[in-house]
Amino acid sequence: MADPNPDPPAAPTPPLDLPARYPACFDPSNPRPLKLHIHKDLAAAGYLRKETKRALAAYCLRRAYLNAMLAGAPRIDLDGQPAGEVTEDQAALAQAMLSGAVPIPKIRAERPQEPTPAPTPDLPQDAPLTPENIVTGRLELTVKFTQLPQPLPVKAGMKIGIQTDTALVVATLPPKVWKKLEQAARDWPSWIASLTGKLGAQAGSDAGAVVVLEQAAVQVFERKAKAAN
């Protein structure tokens, strides 16, 4: 039988006011680049991941913030103290979003929370990890391609882009690495290159994801035709 007096739906959680709580770090009128992974500092301060994610997205996707993302600009922590610098790839991504080359992701409106069912005594199918279950590691990405990209000369070398079926991968190759790739394209009629690096800045958009690959390295292999039987 239905409950004649059901509980009203939960109201949406009010947005987290970062400028009011951390004025030395968050200044909407004069934003400065934030420390990488600053969401972890907010989590350590007791804020929920969902509310910090929405608040940071609303702050960092504003045009004023993107304009502040200049190569070499200092990043700051929650106390307004220096905490790293903006890299050239991160600055290039911000400029691409400002120019419209990369669409600025839209922030979805928060939906009212629905009542959660009562927990069952059975063990969960996917239990959450605890600190005792976790070790440190390094996330790397490998992309394979068979065409020589048209490079964009930058201060650190040659910037290239590789469009995969799930994301646009952007990497800056040192001059020696780029020459190695050019030489393989000249010497071999058919080849395949394997681009590996550390996963850097990422941005999502309606047009797809953009991923920056840092500390990129390239291996090139000749592709030989199979002998006929």
ABEGO torsion letter per residue (X at the ends): XBBABBBBBBBBBBBBBAAAABAAABBAABBBBBBBGAAAAAAAAGBBAAAAAAAAAAAAABAAAAAABBBGBBBBBAAGBBBEBBBAAAAAAAAAAAAGABBBBBBBBBBBBBBBBBBBABBBABBBBBAAABBBBBBBBBBBBABBBBBBBBAAEBBBBBBBAABBBBBBBBAAAAAAAAAAAAABABBBBBBBBBBBBBBBBAAEBBBBBBGBBBBBBBBBBBBBX
